[in-house]
Amino acid sequence: MPPKPHRVLLDRVSGYADEAAAYMRRRRVSRLPFARLYYSGGRAGDHAGDSLAGAELFVAAGRLIEVAGKRPRP
């Protein structure tokens, strides 16, 4: 007896959802924090979070976020 059509569709969607969840887990594990700077002229540079420049950039970005959060909203 063939499976009911809605069950085939449900199995296919469940399979895609499982694959997507596994992809996101793998991505989260391998992703490391970094800071990317864009310079005038189009050049960009990446700095690892554990480097001296990266740590300084994270501190500066945190301060900018704090200042932006304290700005009064119109």
PDB file of N, CA, C, O and CB in Angstrom:
ATOM      1  N   MET A   1       0.853  -1.170   0.000  1.00  0.00           N
ATOM      2  CA  MET A   1       0.000   0.000   0.000  1.00  0.00           C
ATOM      3  C   MET A   1       0.905   1.242   0.000  1.00  0.00           C
ATOM      4  O   MET A   1       1.777   1.354   0.861  1.00  0.00           O
ATOM      5  CB  MET A   1      -0.974  -0.007   1.234  1.00  0.00           C
ATOM      6  N   PRO A   2       0.720   2.169  -0.937  1.00  0.00           N
ATOM      7  CA  PRO A   2       1.545   3.382  -0.982  1.00  0.00           C
ATOM      8  C   PRO A   2       1.214   4.317   0.181  1.00  0.00           C
ATOM      9  O   PRO A   2       0.080   4.348   0.658  1.00  0.00           O
ATOM     10  CB  PRO A   2       1.347   4.116  -2.319  1.00  0.00           C
ATOM     11  N   PRO A   3       2.216   5.079   0.631  1.00  0.00           N
ATOM     12  CA  PRO A   3       1.950   6.012   1.748  1.00  0.00           C
ATOM     13  C   PRO A   3       1.008   7.127   1.305  1.00  0.00           C
ATOM     14  O   PRO A   3       0.901   7.435   0.118  1.00  0.00           O
ATOM     15  CB  PRO A   3       3.275   6.621   2.283  1.00  0.00           C
ATOM     16  N   LYS A   4       0.345   7.712   2.259  1.00  0.00           N
ATOM     17  CA  LYS A   4      -0.580   8.809   1.970  1.00  0.00           C
ATOM     18  C   LYS A   4       0.225  10.020   1.490  1.00  0.00           C
ATOM     19  O   LYS A   4       1.327  10.262   1.983  1.00  0.00           O
ATOM     20  CB  LYS A   4      -1.438   9.170   3.233  1.00  0.00           C
ATOM     21  N   PRO A   5      -0.313  10.780   0.537  1.00  0.00           N
ATOM     22  CA  PRO A   5       0.446  11.907  -0.046  1.00  0.00           C
ATOM     23  C   PRO A   5       0.945  12.924   0.971  1.00  0.00           C
ATOM     24  O   PRO A   5       2.063  13.422   0.841  1.00  0.00           O
ATOM     25  CB  PRO A   5      -0.404  12.617  -1.048  1.00  0.00           C
ATOM     26  N   HIS A   6       0.151  13.238   1.965  1.00  0.00           N
ATOM     27  CA  HIS A   6       0.598  14.238   2.937  1.00  0.00           C
ATOM     28  C   HIS A   6       1.773  13.728   3.774  1.00  0.00           C
ATOM     29  O   HIS A   6       2.583  14.527   4.245  1.00  0.00           O
ATOM     30  CB  HIS A   6      -0.560  14.634   3.854  1.00  0.00           C
ATOM     31  N   ARG A   7       1.875  12.429   3.962  1.00  0.00           N
ATOM     32  CA  ARG A   7       2.993  11.878   4.729  1.00  0.00           C
ATOM     33  C   ARG A   7       4.294  11.960   3.936  1.00  0.00           C
ATOM     34  O   ARG A   7       5.359  12.193   4.508  1.00  0.00           O
ATOM     35  CB  ARG A   7       2.706  10.423   5.120  1.00  0.00           C
ATOM     36  N   VAL A   8       4.208  11.771   2.638  1.00  0.00           N
ATOM     37  CA  VAL A   8       5.405  11.896   1.796  1.00  0.00           C
ATOM     38  C   VAL A   8       5.919  13.331   1.861  1.00  0.00           C
ATOM     39  O   VAL A   8       7.118  13.564   2.011  1.00  0.00           O
ATOM     40  CB  VAL A   8       5.098  11.490   0.319  1.00  0.00           C
ATOM     41  N   LEU A   9       5.008  14.280   1.749  1.00  0.00           N
ATOM     42  CA  LEU A   9       5.381  15.699   1.815  1.00  0.00           C
ATOM     43  C   LEU A   9       5.951  16.040   3.188  1.00  0.00           C
ATOM     44  O   LEU A   9       6.952  16.750   3.293  1.00  0.00           O
ATOM     45  CB  LEU A   9       4.163  16.598   1.508  1.00  0.00           C
ATOM     46  N   LEU A  10       5.314  15.535   4.236  1.00  0.00           N
ATOM     47  CA  LEU A  10       5.787  15.798   5.597  1.00  0.00           C
ATOM     48  C   LEU A  10       7.184  15.220   5.807  1.00  0.00           C
ATOM     49  O   LEU A  10       8.029  15.866   6.428  1.00  0.00           O
ATOM     50  CB  LEU A  10       4.809  15.209   6.630  1.00  0.00           C
ATOM     51  N   ASP A  11       7.437  14.026   5.305  1.00  0.00           N
ATOM     52  CA  ASP A  11       8.769  13.418   5.425  1.00  0.00           C
ATOM     53  C   ASP A  11       9.814  14.235   4.684  1.00  0.00           C
ATOM     54  O   ASP A  11      10.930  14.409   5.174  1.00  0.00           O
ATOM     55  CB  ASP A  11       8.756  11.983   4.890  1.00  0.00           C
ATOM     56  N   ARG A  12       9.463  14.732   3.516  1.00  0.00           N
ATOM     57  CA  ARG A  12      10.411  15.519   2.728  1.00  0.00           C
ATOM     58  C   ARG A  12      10.724  16.834   3.441  1.00  0.00           C
ATOM     59  O   ARG A  12      11.890  17.222   3.517  1.00  0.00           O
ATOM     60  CB  ARG A  12       9.849  15.793   1.311  1.00  0.00           C
ATOM     61  N   VAL A  13       9.721  17.519   3.959  1.00  0.00           N
ATOM     62  CA  VAL A  13       9.938  18.786   4.669  1.00  0.00           C
ATOM     63  C   VAL A  13      10.733  18.540   5.947  1.00  0.00           C
ATOM     64  O   VAL A  13      11.624  19.319   6.286  1.00  0.00           O
ATOM     65  CB  VAL A  13       8.585  19.471   5.000  1.00  0.00           C
ATOM     66  N   SER A  14      10.416  17.468   6.652  1.00  0.00           N
ATOM     67  CA  SER A  14      11.162  17.147   7.876  1.00  0.00           C
ATOM     68  C   SER A  14      12.634  16.878   7.562  1.00  0.00           C
ATOM     69  O   SER A  14      13.519  17.288   8.313  1.00  0.00           O
ATOM     70  CB  SER A  14      10.539  15.923   8.582  1.00  0.00           C
ATOM     71  N   GLY A  15      12.886  16.199   6.464  1.00  0.00           N
ATOM     72  CA  GLY A  15      14.265  15.936   6.061  1.00  0.00           C
ATOM     73  C   GLY A  15      15.027  17.212   5.769  1.00  0.00           C
ATOM     74  O   GLY A  15      16.178  17.364   6.178  1.00  0.00           O
ATOM     75  N   TYR A  16      14.374  18.148   5.047  1.00  0.00           N
ATOM     76  CA  TYR A  16      15.019  19.434   4.765  1.00  0.00           C
ATOM     77  C   TYR A  16      15.269  20.221   6.047  1.00  0.00           C
ATOM     78  O   TYR A  16      16.319  20.846   6.197  1.00  0.00           O
ATOM     79  CB  TYR A  16      14.160  20.261   3.804  1.00  0.00           C
ATOM     80  N   ALA A  17      14.321  20.195   6.961  1.00  0.00           N
ATOM     81  CA  ALA A  17      14.492  20.912   8.227  1.00  0.00           C
ATOM     82  C   ALA A  17      15.636  20.316   9.043  1.00  0.00           C
ATOM     83  O   ALA A  17      16.410  21.050   9.657  1.00  0.00           O
ATOM     84  CB  ALA A  17      13.191  20.880   9.041  1.00  0.00           C
ATOM     85  N   ASP A  18      15.743  19.005   9.052  1.00  0.00           N
ATOM     86  CA  ASP A  18      16.849  18.346   9.766  1.00  0.00           C
ATOM     87  C   ASP A  18      18.197  18.738   9.175  1.00  0.00           C
ATOM     88  O   ASP A  18      19.144  19.018   9.909  1.00  0.00           O
ATOM     89  CB  ASP A  18      16.684  16.818   9.722  1.00  0.00           C
ATOM     90  N   GLU A  19      18.283  18.757   7.846  1.00  0.00           N
ATOM     91  CA  GLU A  19      19.526  19.147   7.185  1.00  0.00           C
ATOM     92  C   GLU A  19      19.882  20.597   7.490  1.00  0.00           C
ATOM     93  O   GLU A  19      21.048  20.912   7.732  1.00  0.00           O
ATOM     94  CB  GLU A  19      19.412  18.943   5.673  1.00  0.00           C
ATOM     95  N   ALA A  20      18.883  21.483   7.482  1.00  0.00           N
ATOM     96  CA  ALA A  20      19.127  22.896   7.775  1.00  0.00           C
ATOM     97  C   ALA A  20      19.603  23.074   9.216  1.00  0.00           C
ATOM     98  O   ALA A  20      20.518  23.856   9.475  1.00  0.00           O
ATOM     99  CB  ALA A  20      17.852  23.725   7.529  1.00  0.00           C
ATOM    100  N   ALA A  21      18.990  22.357  10.146  1.00  0.00           N
ATOM    101  CA  ALA A  21      19.397  22.461  11.548  1.00  0.00           C
ATOM    102  C   ALA A  21      20.829  21.958  11.739  1.00  0.00           C
ATOM    103  O   ALA A  21      21.603  22.555  12.486  1.00  0.00           O
ATOM    104  CB  ALA A  21      18.433  21.667  12.448  1.00  0.00           C
ATOM    105  N   ALA A  22      21.174  20.880  11.075  1.00  0.00           N
ATOM    106  CA  ALA A  22      22.541  20.352  11.182  1.00  0.00           C
ATOM    107  C   ALA A  22      23.543  21.340  10.597  1.00  0.00           C
ATOM    108  O   ALA A  22      24.625  21.534  11.151  1.00  0.00           O
ATOM    109  CB  ALA A  22      22.658  18.991  10.464  1.00  0.00           C
ATOM    110  N   TYR A  23      23.183  21.963   9.480  1.00  0.00           N
ATOM    111  CA  TYR A  23      24.064  22.964   8.868  1.00  0.00           C
ATOM    112  C   TYR A  23      24.298  24.127   9.829  1.00  0.00           C
ATOM    113  O   TYR A  23      25.432  24.579   9.989  1.00  0.00           O
ATOM    114  CB  TYR A  23      23.465  23.481   7.541  1.00  0.00           C
ATOM    115  N   MET A  24      23.246  24.610  10.462  1.00  0.00           N
ATOM    116  CA  MET A  24      23.389  25.736  11.387  1.00  0.00           C
ATOM    117  C   MET A  24      24.225  25.349  12.606  1.00  0.00           C
ATOM    118  O   MET A  24      25.002  26.166  13.101  1.00  0.00           O
ATOM    119  CB  MET A  24      22.010  26.236  11.834  1.00  0.00           C
ATOM    120  N   ARG A  25      24.079  24.124  13.094  1.00  0.00           N
ATOM    121  CA  ARG A  25      24.914  23.679  14.224  1.00  0.00           C
ATOM    122  C   ARG A  25      26.384  23.642  13.825  1.00  0.00           C
ATOM    123  O   ARG A  25      27.243  24.109  14.574  1.00  0.00           O
ATOM    124  CB  ARG A  25      24.466  22.285  14.717  1.00  0.00           C
ATOM    125  N   ARG A  26      26.677  23.090  12.654  1.00  0.00           N
ATOM    126  CA  ARG A  26      28.070  23.036  12.199  1.00  0.00           C
ATOM    127  C   ARG A  26      28.629  24.435  12.004  1.00  0.00           C
ATOM    128  O   ARG A  26      29.782  24.699  12.345  1.00  0.00           O
ATOM    129  CB  ARG A  26      28.182  22.238  10.892  1.00  0.00           C
ATOM    130  N   ARG A  27      27.833  25.317  11.466  1.00  0.00           N
ATOM    131  CA  ARG A  27      28.285  26.687  11.207  1.00  0.00           C
ATOM    132  C   ARG A  27      28.587  27.412  12.520  1.00  0.00           C
ATOM    133  O   ARG A  27      29.585  28.125  12.623  1.00  0.00           O
ATOM    134  CB  ARG A  27      27.222  27.465  10.400  1.00  0.00           C
ATOM    135  N   ARG A  28      27.720  27.229  13.524  1.00  0.00           N
ATOM    136  CA  ARG A  28      27.923  27.888  14.807  1.00  0.00           C
ATOM    137  C   ARG A  28      29.196  27.415  15.486  1.00  0.00           C
ATOM    138  O   ARG A  28      29.901  28.214  16.102  1.00  0.00           O
ATOM    139  CB  ARG A  28      26.735  27.647  15.714  1.00  0.00           C
ATOM    140  N   VAL A  29      29.502  26.127  15.383  1.00  0.00           N
ATOM    141  CA  VAL A  29      30.678  25.567  16.045  1.00  0.00           C
ATOM    142  C   VAL A  29      31.959  26.101  15.405  1.00  0.00           C
ATOM    143  O   VAL A  29      32.918  26.415  16.110  1.00  0.00           O
ATOM    144  CB  VAL A  29      30.652  24.028  15.982  1.00  0.00           C
ATOM    145  N   SER A  30      31.980  26.206  14.084  1.00  0.00           N
ATOM    146  CA  SER A  30      33.212  26.592  13.398  1.00  0.00           C
ATOM    147  C   SER A  30      33.392  28.096  13.284  1.00  0.00           C
ATOM    148  O   SER A  30      34.475  28.551  12.917  1.00  0.00           O
ATOM    149  CB  SER A  30      33.239  25.988  12.030  1.00  0.00           C
ATOM    150  N   ARG A  31      32.376  28.874  13.583  1.00  0.00           N
ATOM    151  CA  ARG A  31      32.454  30.325  13.400  1.00  0.00           C
ATOM    152  C   ARG A  31      33.178  30.970  14.585  1.00  0.00           C
ATOM    153  O   ARG A  31      32.827  30.735  15.742  1.00  0.00           O
ATOM    154  CB  ARG A  31      31.036  30.931  13.238  1.00  0.00           C
ATOM    155  N   LEU A  32      34.171  31.768  14.287  1.00  0.00           N
ATOM    156  CA  LEU A  32      34.919  32.488  15.304  1.00  0.00           C
ATOM    157  C   LEU A  32      34.696  33.989  15.118  1.00  0.00           C
ATOM    158  O   LEU A  32      34.553  34.452  13.987  1.00  0.00           O
ATOM    159  CB  LEU A  32      36.431  32.135  15.235  1.00  0.00           C
ATOM    160  N   PRO A  33      34.666  34.747  16.202  1.00  0.00           N
ATOM    161  CA  PRO A  33      34.445  36.193  16.062  1.00  0.00           C
ATOM    162  C   PRO A  33      35.624  36.877  15.378  1.00  0.00           C
ATOM    163  O   PRO A  33      36.782  36.519  15.590  1.00  0.00           O
ATOM    164  CB  PRO A  33      34.203  36.830  17.433  1.00  0.00           C
ATOM    165  N   PHE A  34      35.301  37.866  14.556  1.00  0.00           N
ATOM    166  CA  PHE A  34      36.341  38.653  13.899  1.00  0.00           C
ATOM    167  C   PHE A  34      35.781  40.046  13.639  1.00  0.00           C
ATOM    168  O   PHE A  34      34.569  40.262  13.673  1.00  0.00           O
ATOM    169  CB  PHE A  34      36.822  37.975  12.566  1.00  0.00           C
ATOM    170  N   ALA A  35      36.666  40.965  13.386  1.00  0.00           N
ATOM    171  CA  ALA A  35      36.278  42.339  13.049  1.00  0.00           C
ATOM    172  C   ALA A  35      36.751  42.618  11.629  1.00  0.00           C
ATOM    173  O   ALA A  35      37.888  42.312  11.270  1.00  0.00           O
ATOM    174  CB  ALA A  35      36.885  43.382  14.068  1.00  0.00           C
ATOM    175  N   ARG A  36      35.878  43.196  10.835  1.00  0.00           N
ATOM    176  CA  ARG A  36      36.235  43.532   9.457  1.00  0.00           C
ATOM    177  C   ARG A  36      36.158  45.044   9.306  1.00  0.00           C
ATOM    178  O   ARG A  36      35.150  45.669   9.639  1.00  0.00           O
ATOM    179  CB  ARG A  36      35.294  42.812   8.425  1.00  0.00           C
ATOM    180  N   LEU A  37      37.232  45.612   8.802  1.00  0.00           N
ATOM    181  CA  LEU A  37      37.299  47.046   8.546  1.00  0.00           C
ATOM    182  C   LEU A  37      37.258  47.284   7.048  1.00  0.00           C
ATOM    183  O   LEU A  37      37.923  46.594   6.275  1.00  0.00           O
ATOM    184  CB  LEU A  37      38.575  47.668   9.167  1.00  0.00           C
ATOM    185  N   TYR A  38      36.470  48.270   6.653  1.00  0.00           N
ATOM    186  CA  TYR A  38      36.425  48.679   5.246  1.00  0.00           C
ATOM    187  C   TYR A  38      37.088  50.045   5.138  1.00  0.00           C
ATOM    188  O   TYR A  38      36.737  50.983   5.853  1.00  0.00           O
ATOM    189  CB  TYR A  38      34.946  48.721   4.700  1.00  0.00           C
ATOM    190  N   TYR A  39      38.028  50.134   4.254  1.00  0.00           N
ATOM    191  CA  TYR A  39      38.772  51.374   4.051  1.00  0.00           C
ATOM    192  C   TYR A  39      38.239  52.091   2.820  1.00  0.00           C
ATOM    193  O   TYR A  39      37.616  51.481   1.951  1.00  0.00           O
ATOM    194  CB  TYR A  39      40.286  51.093   3.905  1.00  0.00           C
ATOM    195  N   SER A  40      38.494  53.408   2.757  1.00  0.00           N
ATOM    196  CA  SER A  40      38.121  54.127   1.547  1.00  0.00           C
ATOM    197  C   SER A  40      38.948  53.575   0.400  1.00  0.00           C
ATOM    198  O   SER A  40      40.126  53.262   0.574  1.00  0.00           O
ATOM    199  CB  SER A  40      38.330  55.666   1.707  1.00  0.00           C
ATOM    200  N   GLY A  41      38.356  53.459  -0.733  1.00  0.00           N
ATOM    201  CA  GLY A  41      39.036  52.844  -1.859  1.00  0.00           C
ATOM    202  C   GLY A  41      38.601  51.406  -2.060  1.00  0.00           C
ATOM    203  O   GLY A  41      38.993  50.780  -3.044  1.00  0.00           O
ATOM    204  N   GLY A  42      37.797  50.864  -1.148  1.00  0.00           N
ATOM    205  CA  GLY A  42      37.247  49.529  -1.326  1.00  0.00           C
ATOM    206  C   GLY A  42      38.019  48.400  -0.696  1.00  0.00           C
ATOM    207  O   GLY A  42      37.558  47.259  -0.746  1.00  0.00           O
ATOM    208  N   ARG A  43      39.173  48.655  -0.104  1.00  0.00           N
ATOM    209  CA  ARG A  43      39.956  47.591   0.528  1.00  0.00           C
ATOM    210  C   ARG A  43      39.316  47.219   1.860  1.00  0.00           C
ATOM    211  O   ARG A  43      38.757  48.079   2.541  1.00  0.00           O
ATOM    212  CB  ARG A  43      41.435  48.030   0.734  1.00  0.00           C
ATOM    213  N   ALA A  44      39.393  45.964   2.229  1.00  0.00           N
ATOM    214  CA  ALA A  44      38.860  45.490   3.506  1.00  0.00           C
ATOM    215  C   ALA A  44      39.923  44.652   4.206  1.00  0.00           C
ATOM    216  O   ALA A  44      40.756  44.016   3.560  1.00  0.00           O
ATOM    217  CB  ALA A  44      37.553  44.665   3.298  1.00  0.00           C
ATOM    218  N   GLY A  45      39.883  44.659   5.525  1.00  0.00           N
ATOM    219  CA  GLY A  45      40.819  43.861   6.312  1.00  0.00           C
ATOM    220  C   GLY A  45      40.098  43.156   7.443  1.00  0.00           C
ATOM    221  O   GLY A  45      39.247  43.749   8.105  1.00  0.00           O
ATOM    222  N   ASP A  46      40.431  41.899   7.667  1.00  0.00           N
ATOM    223  CA  ASP A  46      39.849  41.106   8.751  1.00  0.00           C
ATOM    224  C   ASP A  46      40.844  40.977   9.890  1.00  0.00           C
ATOM    225  O   ASP A  46      42.042  40.795   9.674  1.00  0.00           O
ATOM    226  CB  ASP A  46      39.424  39.711   8.246  1.00  0.00           C
ATOM    227  N   HIS A  47      40.323  41.075  11.114  1.00  0.00           N
ATOM    228  CA  HIS A  47      41.158  40.943  12.310  1.00  0.00           C
ATOM    229  C   HIS A  47      40.506  39.917  13.229  1.00  0.00           C
ATOM    230  O   HIS A  47      39.336  40.060  13.585  1.00  0.00           O
ATOM    231  CB  HIS A  47      41.340  42.325  13.043  1.00  0.00           C
ATOM    232  N   ALA A  48      41.240  38.899  13.609  1.00  0.00           N
ATOM    233  CA  ALA A  48      40.719  37.858  14.499  1.00  0.00           C
ATOM    234  C   ALA A  48      40.407  38.448  15.867  1.00  0.00           C
ATOM    235  O   ALA A  48      41.063  39.389  16.313  1.00  0.00           O
ATOM    236  CB  ALA A  48      41.727  36.695  14.634  1.00  0.00           C
ATOM    237  N   GLY A  49      39.406  37.891  16.523  1.00  0.00           N
ATOM    238  CA  GLY A  49      39.005  38.380  17.832  1.00  0.00           C
ATOM    239  C   GLY A  49      40.072  38.212  18.899  1.00  0.00           C
ATOM    240  O   GLY A  49      40.080  38.956  19.881  1.00  0.00           O
ATOM    241  N   ASP A  50      40.968  37.257  18.731  1.00  0.00           N
ATOM    242  CA  ASP A  50      42.005  37.035  19.739  1.00  0.00           C
ATOM    243  C   ASP A  50      43.299  37.786  19.438  1.00  0.00           C
ATOM    244  O   ASP A  50      44.268  37.659  20.187  1.00  0.00           O
ATOM    245  CB  ASP A  50      42.295  35.561  19.855  1.00  0.00           C
ATOM    246  N   SER A  51      43.335  38.571  18.347  1.00  0.00           N
ATOM    247  CA  SER A  51      44.519  39.381  18.060  1.00  0.00           C
ATOM    248  C   SER A  51      44.409  40.715  18.805  1.00  0.00           C
ATOM    249  O   SER A  51      43.327  41.084  19.263  1.00  0.00           O
ATOM    250  CB  SER A  51      44.676  39.615  16.521  1.00  0.00           C
ATOM    251  N   LEU A  52      45.514  41.425  18.923  1.00  0.00           N
ATOM    252  CA  LEU A  52      45.514  42.709  19.620  1.00  0.00           C
ATOM    253  C   LEU A  52      44.609  43.708  18.915  1.00  0.00           C
ATOM    254  O   LEU A  52      43.798  44.371  19.563  1.00  0.00           O
ATOM    255  CB  LEU A  52      46.936  43.266  19.721  1.00  0.00           C
ATOM    256  N   ALA A  53      44.735  43.824  17.596  1.00  0.00           N
ATOM    257  CA  ALA A  53      43.897  44.761  16.835  1.00  0.00           C
ATOM    258  C   ALA A  53      42.425  44.370  16.935  1.00  0.00           C
ATOM    259  O   ALA A  53      41.560  45.235  17.080  1.00  0.00           O
ATOM    260  CB  ALA A  53      44.336  44.803  15.355  1.00  0.00           C
ATOM    261  N   GLY A  54      42.140  43.080  16.857  1.00  0.00           N
ATOM    262  CA  GLY A  54      40.759  42.619  16.960  1.00  0.00           C
ATOM    263  C   GLY A  54      40.150  42.935  18.317  1.00  0.00           C
ATOM    264  O   GLY A  54      39.001  43.371  18.394  1.00  0.00           O
ATOM    265  N   ALA A  55      40.901  42.722  19.378  1.00  0.00           N
ATOM    266  CA  ALA A  55      40.403  43.018  20.726  1.00  0.00           C
ATOM    267  C   ALA A  55      40.124  44.507  20.883  1.00  0.00           C
ATOM    268  O   ALA A  55      39.108  44.889  21.464  1.00  0.00           O
ATOM    269  CB  ALA A  55      41.415  42.554  21.791  1.00  0.00           C
ATOM    270  N   GLU A  56      41.014  45.349  20.372  1.00  0.00           N
ATOM    271  CA  GLU A  56      40.794  46.789  20.452  1.00  0.00           C
ATOM    272  C   GLU A  56      39.573  47.207  19.643  1.00  0.00           C
ATOM    273  O   GLU A  56      38.822  48.086  20.064  1.00  0.00           O
ATOM    274  CB  GLU A  56      42.028  47.543  19.964  1.00  0.00           C
ATOM    275  N   LEU A  57      39.371  46.589  18.495  1.00  0.00           N
ATOM    276  CA  LEU A  57      38.200  46.912  17.678  1.00  0.00           C
ATOM    277  C   LEU A  57      36.901  46.483  18.365  1.00  0.00           C
ATOM    278  O   LEU A  57      35.897  47.190  18.282  1.00  0.00           O
ATOM    279  CB  LEU A  57      38.312  46.240  16.305  1.00  0.00           C
ATOM    280  N   PHE A  58      36.913  45.342  19.037  1.00  0.00           N
ATOM    281  CA  PHE A  58      35.723  44.899  19.760  1.00  0.00           C
ATOM    282  C   PHE A  58      35.390  45.849  20.905  1.00  0.00           C
ATOM    283  O   PHE A  58      34.217  46.138  21.142  1.00  0.00           O
ATOM    284  CB  PHE A  58      35.924  43.480  20.297  1.00  0.00           C
ATOM    285  N   VAL A  59      36.399  46.337  21.615  1.00  0.00           N
ATOM    286  CA  VAL A  59      36.168  47.291  22.703  1.00  0.00           C
ATOM    287  C   VAL A  59      35.590  48.584  22.140  1.00  0.00           C
ATOM    288  O   VAL A  59      34.628  49.124  22.686  1.00  0.00           O
ATOM    289  CB  VAL A  59      37.481  47.576  23.478  1.00  0.00           C
ATOM    290  N   ALA A  60      36.173  49.084  21.046  1.00  0.00           N
ATOM    291  CA  ALA A  60      35.690  50.320  20.430  1.00  0.00           C
ATOM    292  C   ALA A  60      34.259  50.149  19.931  1.00  0.00           C
ATOM    293  O   ALA A  60      33.435  51.048  20.100  1.00  0.00           O
ATOM    294  CB  ALA A  60      36.610  50.741  19.271  1.00  0.00           C
ATOM    295  N   ALA A  61      33.955  49.011  19.319  1.00  0.00           N
ATOM    296  CA  ALA A  61      32.599  48.765  18.825  1.00  0.00           C
ATOM    297  C   ALA A  61      31.608  48.697  19.983  1.00  0.00           C
ATOM    298  O   ALA A  61      30.493  49.207  19.879  1.00  0.00           O
ATOM    299  CB  ALA A  61      32.550  47.462  18.007  1.00  0.00           C
ATOM    300  N   GLY A  62      32.010  48.070  21.081  1.00  0.00           N
ATOM    301  CA  GLY A  62      31.139  48.017  22.254  1.00  0.00           C
ATOM    302  C   GLY A  62      30.831  49.398  22.803  1.00  0.00           C
ATOM    303  O   GLY A  62      29.702  49.672  23.208  1.00  0.00           O
ATOM    304  N   ARG A  63      31.826  50.264  22.818  1.00  0.00           N
ATOM    305  CA  ARG A  63      31.599  51.641  23.288  1.00  0.00           C
ATOM    306  C   ARG A  63      30.660  52.389  22.350  1.00  0.00           C
ATOM    307  O   ARG A  63      29.790  53.134  22.802  1.00  0.00           O
ATOM    308  CB  ARG A  63      32.935  52.400  23.408  1.00  0.00           C
ATOM    309  N   LEU A  64      30.833  52.194  21.042  1.00  0.00           N
ATOM    310  CA  LEU A  64      29.935  52.845  20.081  1.00  0.00           C
ATOM    311  C   LEU A  64      28.493  52.378  20.261  1.00  0.00           C
ATOM    312  O   LEU A  64      27.563  53.178  20.164  1.00  0.00           O
ATOM    313  CB  LEU A  64      30.397  52.566  18.646  1.00  0.00           C
ATOM    314  N   ILE A  65      28.310  51.104  20.520  1.00  0.00           N
ATOM    315  CA  ILE A  65      26.964  50.575  20.741  1.00  0.00           C
ATOM    316  C   ILE A  65      26.356  51.172  22.002  1.00  0.00           C
ATOM    317  O   ILE A  65      25.171  51.504  22.022  1.00  0.00           O
ATOM    318  CB  ILE A  65      26.995  49.041  20.840  1.00  0.00           C
ATOM    319  N   GLU A  66      27.160  51.310  23.056  1.00  0.00           N
ATOM    320  CA  GLU A  66      26.658  51.920  24.292  1.00  0.00           C
ATOM    321  C   GLU A  66      26.227  53.361  24.058  1.00  0.00           C
ATOM    322  O   GLU A  66      25.163  53.774  24.518  1.00  0.00           O
ATOM    323  CB  GLU A  66      27.727  51.866  25.388  1.00  0.00           C
ATOM    324  N   VAL A  67      27.042  54.122  23.350  1.00  0.00           N
ATOM    325  CA  VAL A  67      26.727  55.523  23.079  1.00  0.00           C
ATOM    326  C   VAL A  67      25.473  55.630  22.219  1.00  0.00           C
ATOM    327  O   VAL A  67      24.611  56.470  22.480  1.00  0.00           O
ATOM    328  CB  VAL A  67      27.911  56.221  22.387  1.00  0.00           C
ATOM    329  N   ALA A  68      25.367  54.795  21.207  1.00  0.00           N
ATOM    330  CA  ALA A  68      24.196  54.834  20.320  1.00  0.00           C
ATOM    331  C   ALA A  68      22.938  54.449  21.069  1.00  0.00           C
ATOM    332  O   ALA A  68      21.859  54.957  20.766  1.00  0.00           O
ATOM    333  CB  ALA A  68      24.392  53.904  19.120  1.00  0.00           C
ATOM    334  N   GLY A  69      23.055  53.561  22.041  1.00  0.00           N
ATOM    335  CA  GLY A  69      21.891  53.143  22.816  1.00  0.00           C
ATOM    336  C   GLY A  69      21.399  54.218  23.755  1.00  0.00           C
ATOM    337  O   GLY A  69      20.223  54.210  24.118  1.00  0.00           O
ATOM    338  N   LYS A  70      22.247  55.142  24.164  1.00  0.00           N
ATOM    339  CA  LYS A  70      21.863  56.192  25.102  1.00  0.00           C
ATOM    340  C   LYS A  70      21.267  57.410  24.399  1.00  0.00           C
ATOM    341  O   LYS A  70      20.766  58.322  25.057  1.00  0.00           O
ATOM    342  CB  LYS A  70      23.062  56.613  25.921  1.00  0.00           C
ATOM    343  N   ARG A  71      21.319  57.429  23.073  1.00  0.00           N
ATOM    344  CA  ARG A  71      20.814  58.570  22.317  1.00  0.00           C
ATOM    345  C   ARG A  71      19.290  58.653  22.450  1.00  0.00           C
ATOM    346  O   ARG A  71      18.603  57.645  22.286  1.00  0.00           O
ATOM    347  CB  ARG A  71      21.225  58.463  20.827  1.00  0.00           C
ATOM    348  N   PRO A  72      18.759  59.839  22.744  1.00  0.00           N
ATOM    349  CA  PRO A  72      17.299  59.945  22.886  1.00  0.00           C
ATOM    350  C   PRO A  72      16.600  59.702  21.537  1.00  0.00           C
ATOM    351  O   PRO A  72      17.082  60.128  20.487  1.00  0.00           O
ATOM    352  CB  PRO A  72      16.910  61.342  23.446  1.00  0.00           C
ATOM    353  N   ARG A  73      15.496  59.033  21.592  1.00  0.00           N
ATOM    354  CA  ARG A  73      14.718  58.729  20.395  1.00  0.00           C
ATOM    355  C   ARG A  73      13.701  59.852  20.152  1.00  0.00           C
ATOM    356  O   ARG A  73      13.047  60.309  21.089  1.00  0.00           O
ATOM    357  CB  ARG A  73      14.000  57.350  20.534  1.00  0.00           C
ATOM    358  N   PRO A  74      13.567  60.294  18.898  1.00  0.00           N
ATOM    359  CA  PRO A  74      12.577  61.371  18.623  1.00  0.00           C
ATOM    360  C   PRO A  74      11.161  60.876  18.694  1.00  0.00           C
ATOM    361  O   PRO A  74      10.225  61.650  18.489  1.00  0.00           O
ATOM    362  CB  PRO A  74      12.815  61.983  17.253  1.00  0.00           C
TER     363      PRO A  74
END
